[in-house]
Amino acid sequence: MLGRKSFLLFLSRILVALLSYVGLLFMLRTYGDSGYGTLSYAMAFVSTFNAFSDMGFSSAHVKRISEGKDLNDCVCTYAVIKASLTLLMVVITLVSTYLWTVLLGHGLDDITTEMILIIVLYYVLIDLSSIATNTFTAKMEMVKLPIATLADPLIRVPLVILSCFLGLSLIGLFWMYVISAVGVVLVATYLLLRGPIMWRHPTLFRSYYKFALPLMLISIISVLGSTMDRLILGFYYTPDEVAFYYAPQAMLTSFAVIGTAVATLTFPSFSKLHSEGNIAMIRKVTQEAERYILMLSLPISILLLTFPYEMSSILLNEMVEAADIIGIMTITYLLLMINSVDSTQITAVDRPDVTARISLVSFFVTLISLFILIPTSDQSFLGIGLGLSYVGAALALLIGRIVTFIITRYVVWKLTGTIPDKRLAFQLLAALAVFLVIYPMSFVLPITRIYIILLYGLVSVSVFIGVLYLMKEFTRKDLDYFLQLMDIKEMWAYIKTELRSK
């Protein structure tokens, strides 16, 4: 059942990413590199302050529900906490913006105060909807969760396309994001209230606070880590460079969901296993998850690494500048995916303090790398800037990810005895075989259209699985597992069962 739930969540997030990618293409064609860069920079600016709306309490919510605490008490406690933190986020954002722009007299480049206010409203709505979505995650309701999250792109992308056709300004585009967030709130709230949720006096504040306390710093650093690259890049360079950096990153989001979909489900699963003292099963599930994550991601990785210029030209509206970092980002996301399940282990076994330390080390390594690699020596306050612009930003994230990968592997070995499965080496050999096939193939059939990319993808997957089969690494058992996951009748039966449950 865990596999089917993971697969369903994976499919939903792939769909979300693909819809978002369609919106990305329309925005690039209509608003250009500069317009898209401004949008990305503005979203990163407000998202940084949005770190105060979580503070680790979402993890506490998932943890307490997965441990079997009273559902009504958990939801009511989390709702009060989330509403309070969201209000705190709004106050901090508005006060900080006022101090920076009015009292200190600084500008925000191409970002206007109106943009900030609209984006703040967007994040308020998304934050409130997370009361429901995090509850679905904790209960492992992987039908309700995708429905709630799909509401955003299903509403937003058509509205973005409409705004492009109508030639609306960036302000009009931002309002489309707000409308989609309203849809998410309505859908998520409806699905939540269909269940056995009854309001009661919340009593778990101390329990939530105790778990969230060591995660507060992690939560803030996690958000800063996802936005500081765009903020620093936008500070030293123009919105065009931000677009060259963030457009391929947004495109590769669909690639990263392979790991995050599995990690989303393994956290409550690991938490339950830990409460039962079943460490051996945690190790087994981790190794199996890593194996399948790599099996799904490696063929795509090789294709992206081999043909970065073709990918950026065809998939990113001829933004050939992005080709310089597609390969770097592919490796970064690959490490992120492989490490995702191991990272959830640490928090699930009640060691959020260790997670905090890892996050701190990764954050400062990445931050220092950003300030060294992005600005020129004349711009950098360190005096040693290399002036690599958006390429430097991508390299800095890769350096931080490598450090995190190494430390996390050591920690899970110490905590649960988990080590990488030796069989993963066979997949690396299969990946090499894919490269040896598709690279010469490009001289005969150049990649000039998107349907040729799909053909190359089919060849890559076929060669990869074929080589694994010859090495007896992909067996009938694996084939039956994937076929069972994709069984339409079984999937539909599961969907109906969850939607009917109260």
N, C-alpha and C positions, 0 to 999 in steps of 0.2 A: 504493500500500500504506500509506503514511503517513496518508492521509486515512481509509482504512478502520480503521486502528488507532486513530486519534484518535476516530473516531465510535464505535467499540466501547468505548473508555475513557469517552467522554462518556455513553453509554447506561448503563454500569455505575455511574458516579458519580451520574447522575440517579436511578437506582434506589436507591442508598445514601441519597441525600438525601431521597427520598420516604418510604422506610422510616423514616428518622430523624424525619421530620416527623410520621408516624403516632404514633411514640413520644412526640414532643413534645406532641401533642394529649391523649393519655391522661395524661401527667404533669401537664399544666395542669388537667385536669378532676379528677384525684384528689388531687394535692398542693397545688393552688392556686398563686397567684402567688408567695407567700412560700416554699413548698416548692421550687418550680422555681428561684426566685432563689437559695436556699441551695445547691442542687445546682450551679448554674452558677458561683457564687462559689467553692465548694469545688474544683471542677474547675479553675478558673482559677488558684487558689492553688497547687495541686500542679503544674499544667502549667508554671507559671513556673519552678520548679526543674528541670523536665524539659528545659529548654534545655541543660543540661549533658550530656545523653545523646546529643547529636548533634555539636555543635561544628564543623559544616561537613564532617564526614567522610562523610556520605551523598552530598554533591555530589562529593567526591573519588572515592568508589566508582563513581558513575555515569560520571564523567569517565574514569577509568582503564580501565574495561571498554569504554566506547565507543571508546577509542583503540586497542583491540586487545591490551591486556595479558593475560597468562595468567589465565584465568577462575578456576581453582582457587586460584591464589595470591591473587587479588583477594578472593574470597569468604572464604578463611581469614584473610587480613589484616583484613578488615572485621569478621569475626565476633569476633576477639579485641579489636579496638578498641571495638566496640559493647558487648560484655559489660563491658568495663572502665569505659566511660563510664556505662553504666546503673548499675553499682555505685556509682560516684561520685555520681550523681544521688540515689540512695537515702540515702547517708551525709549529703550536704549537706541534703536535705529534713528528715531526722529530727533532725539536730543543730540546724538553724535553728529548727525547731518547738520543740524542747526549750529552747533558749536563750530564745526569745520567751515561751513560756508558763510554764515552770517557774522559770528563773533570774530573768527580768525580771518575771514575774508578770502578763503581759498576756493578754487573752483573744482569741479568734478569732471573736467574735460568735456566730453560730449553728453554726459549724463545730466538730466534736468531733475529738479525737485519733483516735478509731476511724475516723471518716470519712477522715481523712488517710491512715491506714495502708492502708485498703482501696483508695483511689485510687492510692496509690504502687504497690501490687501490680498494679493495672490497667495503669499506665503501664510497669512493668517488662515485662509480657507483650507489650504493643504494641510497645515498643522492640525486643525480641528478634525479633518477627515481621518487623520492618523489614529485618533482614538479608536475608530472602528477597524482600520486596516491592521493595526498592531494587535488588536484582539483576535482578528482572524488568523494572524500569524501564530499567535500563542496557542490557539485551539487547533492549529494545522488545518484550517478550513480553506483548502486550496482551490475552491471554486468561487467562494465569496470574495476572496482577496483579489484574484485576477479581474473579476467583474468590476470591483471598485476602482482598481488602478487603470483598467482599460477605458473607463469613462472619460478620463482626462484626454488622451490622444484622440479618441473617437469623436469628441466634441471639438477639441482644440485644432486639430489638423485641418478639418474642413473649413473652420473659421479663419485659420491662417491663410489657406488657399484663397478664400473669398476676399480677405483683406489685400492679398497680392493682386488679384484681378481688379479690385476697386481702386488700387493705388493708395491705400491708406498710409498715414504716417506711422512712424515707430510707436507713437503714443496709441494709435488705433490698434496696432498689433499687440501691444501690451494688454489692452483691454480684452482681447480675445483669450489671452491666458487666464484672466480673471473669470470670464464666463465659463471656461472649461473647469476651473476650480470649484465654481458653484455647483456644476454638475457632479463633480466627484463627491462633494459634501452630501448632496441629496441622495445619491446612490448608496454611498457608504453608510449613511445614517439609516436609510431604509433597511438595508440588509442586516445591520446590527440590531435594530429594534424588532426585527422579525423573530429574533431568537429569544431565549428565556431571560431577558435582561429587565430587571426591575430596579428602580431607584431606591437606594437605602442610604442611611448615614454612613459615610466612608470611615473606616477605622484602621486602614493599613498604611497611613502616611509614614509612620516610623519604619515599618518594614521596607517600604519602597525607598525611603531616604537612605536607609542603611546599605541597601544593595547599590543604589545609584551614586552614593558619595564618591567612591573611588573611580567611578566612570564619568563623573562630571568633567574632569579635565580631558579625558579621552574624547568625550562628545564634542567639546569645543575644538580640540586639536584636529579631530577628524574632519570637521567642517572647514576649518582653516586650511587643512591640507588639500581639500578639494577645490578651494577658491584662490589661495594665495598665488598660485602660478599665473592665473589670468590677471589678478590684481597687480602683481609686480610687473608682468609683461606690459599691461596697459599703462602703468605708471611711466615706464621708460620709452615705450614705443606707441605707435598709432593703433587705432582699432583694426586696421588691416592685418597687422601682425597677430593680434588677438584672434582674428578670424582664421588666419592660416594655421594657428595652433589649435583652436577649439573645434573647428569643423571636422577634422579627422578624428578628434577625440569623441565628438558626438556620434560620428558614424560608427566608431568601434565599440560604442556602448552595447550594441546588439551582440557583439562578440563576447563581452564580459558577463552577460547574463547567464552564460553556461555555468559559471562558478557560483555567482550570487544566488541563483535559484536554488541550488543544492544547499548552500550555506544557510539560507533563510530557514529551511526546514530542519537542518541538522542541529541548530541551536536548541530548540525545544526538545528534540529527540535526545540529544546528548545530555541535556539538563535532567531529563527523566531517568536516563540510564545511570547518571551519576548519583542521583538520589537513591537508586536501587543498589549502588555499589558495583555495577557491571562495567568495569573499566575495560575488560577484554573485548566486549562488544563495541565500545567506543573506538578502540584501535581498529577492529575489523571493518566497521562502517567507514571510518576515515580512509583506510587504504582502498576500499572498494570505490568510494566516491572519487578519490584522486584518480584512480585508474580510468573511470568512465569520463571524468571531466577532461582528462588529457586526450582520451580517444576521440572525443567530440571536437576538441579545439585545435589539435595539432595540424590536421589537414588544411584548415582555414589559415592557420598561422603561416604555414609554408607558402601558401598562395600569396598572402599579403607581403611576406618578406621577399619573395622572388620578383614580384611585379608591382612595386610601390608607385611608380610613375603612371602606369596604365590604370591602376586603381584610382588614384587621385584625379586623373584626367577624366575618366568616365563616370565615376561615382560621386565626384565633388564638383561638378559643373566646371571642369577644366581648371580647377585650382591646383596647378602643378606644383606650386610652392609647398603644398602639404605633403608631397612625396618625400621631402627631406626628413620627415618625422614619423611617417606611417610605420616604418620598420621598427623604430625605437619604441613607439607606443604599442606595437604588437607584442614585443617581448615583455613590456611592462604589464600589459593586461594578462598575458599568459602566466606570468609569475603570480599576479593577483589571484587569478582563478585557481591555480594549483594550491595556493596557500589559504584560500578562503575557508575551507573546511577545518584546517588545522587552527586557524585563528578563532573560530567559534568554540573549539574545544576549551580554550583557556578560560573564557568567560563562563562557559557552561559548567566547568568543574569548580566554580566559585573562587576564581583567582583574577577578578577584574583589576586588582592592584598590579599584577604582572602585565596585563594588557595595557594599563596606563603607562608603565615604564617603556614598553615597546613602542607605543605611540609617541611618547616624548622623544625617544631617540630618533625614530624615523622622521618626526616633524622637524627637528632641528638639523638633521643631516640634509633633508630636502631643502629647508629654508636657506641654509648656508650655501648649498649648491646653486640655488636659484640666484642669489645675490652675486655669486662668483661668475656664473655662466651667462646670465641674461644681459646685464649692462656692460658698456665699455668701461675701460679703466678710468676714463674721465667722469663717467656717470656714477660709478660705484662708490659707496661710502667706505668700502673696504680697500679701495684703490687697486684692486686686482681683477676687475671685471674683464671677461673675455669677449664680450660683445656678440654672443651667439644668438641673441634674440629668441625666437620661438623654438629653434633647435636646442638652445641651451635649456629652455624650460622643460622640453621633453627629456633631455638627458638628466636633468636634476630629479625628475620624478622617477626615472629608471634607477638612479643611484639610491634613492630612498627606498624603492621597492626591493632592491637587492638586499639592502641592510635588514629590512623587515623580514624578508624571506629567511635569511640565515638565522636571525635571532629566534624567530617563531619556531623553526624546525628544532632548534636546540631545546627550547622551552617545553614543547609538547613531548619530546623524548624524555625529559626529566620528570614531567608531570604524569604522563600516562604510558610511557614506554613506546610511543608511536614512532616508527621509522618509515621512510619511504619504501614502497614495495619494489624489490629488485626487478620485477617483471616490467617496470616502466622503461627500462633500457631498450626492450624490444620495440617499444613505440618510437623511440628516437631513431632506431634503424629504419623503421617503416617511413618515418618522416624524411629521412635522407633519400630513400627510394623514390618518394614523391617528387622531390626536387630534381632528381636525375631524369625523371620522365617529363615533367612539365617545362623545365627550362629549355631543353632542345626542341620541344614541341612548339615553342613560341617563334622559332625561326621559320617553321612551316605554316603556322596559323597564328599570325599576330593578334594580340588582344586589342580590338578596335571598337567593340560593341558590348553592351551589357550581357547579351545572350551568349557571347563567347566566354565571358567571365563565368557564367553559369555552367558552360560546358567544361571549362577548366576545373571548376569546383567538383563536378561529377567525376572527372578523371582522377582528381586528387584523392577524393574519398574512396574511389574504387581501388586505386593502387594501394592506398594505406591499409584498407581492410584486407585486401588480397595478400599483402606481404605478412600482415599479422596472422592471417589464416595459415599461411605456409609455415610460419614459425610456431604454430599451434598456440598462439596468444589470443586469437579470436576464435572461440569455439562455438559449437552448437548451443551451448548453455548461454553464451552472450547473445547470440542471435535470437534465441527464444525469449530472453529477457527484454530485448528491445521490441520484439514483436508483441510481447505481452503489454508493454507500456503503451504501444500505439494501437492496441485493440479498441476499435471504435465502440463496440457494444459494451465492453467493460468500462471504458471511460465514460460513456453516456450514463451507464447505470450508477457510477460513482457520483457524477454531477447531479443527477436527479435525487439521489439519496441525500446529498449534503444540502441541496436547495430546499428539500422538503422538511429537513430537520428544523426543529424549533428550539 
